[in-house]
């Protein structure tokens, strides 16, 4: 029973990953960039506290811009 649940969860996770990669082609590269930035921050150059804040604000603005694009396109047509 547990083995079947694990197999189903793994299959669903793989389907989700494939869908995300298909929809967002940059996603695997972004994950790699964040992973490398984490390694760089922990072991080589500790970033100051404002850099995570800057990244968070930038990402929030990007999401807001992407979510507003259909509205802007609809207004222009």
N, C-alpha and C positions, 0 to 999 in steps of 0.2 A: 504494500500500500504506500509506504513512505517513498520507496524507489520510484513508483509511478508518479507521485506528486512532484518529486525532484525533477524527473524527466520532463513533465509537463511545464514546470516552471522554467527550466532551461530552454525548452522549445519556445515558450512565450517570450522569454528575454531575447532570444536570438531573432525572433520575428520583429520585436520592438526595435532592436538595434538596426536591423536591415531597413525597416521603415524610416527610422531617423536618418540613416545614412543616405537613403534615397531622397528624402525631403530636404535635408540640410547637408549638402555636399562638403561643406567646410568643417563639419563636426569632428571627424577624426583628427584633423589637423589642429583644431582648437584644443582638444583634449591633450594632444601631445605638447602643445605650447604651454598650457597650464601646468602640466606635469613637469616639464623642463624648468619652468619658472619656479615651481615649488622646490625642486632640487637646488636650483641656483640660490634661492632665498635661504634655504636651510643650511647648506653646506659651504657656500662660497661667499656670497655678499648678502648679509641680512638687510632686507629692505626696511625702510622706516615705516611707521604706522600709517602714514598718509597714502602710501601706494595702494594698499588694499581698498581704502576708501575711494581713491580715484578710480580704480578698476570697477568697483561696485557702481559708482555714479555713472561711469561711461557705459557699462552694460545696461543699466536701467534706461539711459537715454536711447541706446540702440533699440531696445525692445519697444520703447514708446514711439520711436520713429517708424519702425517696421509695422507696428500696429496701426499707425495713422496713415500709412501709404494708401490702403484701399479707399479711405475716406477722401484723401486728396485727389486720387485718380477719378473717383466718382464725381467729385465736384467739377473737375475740369472737362468732363465729357458731356 
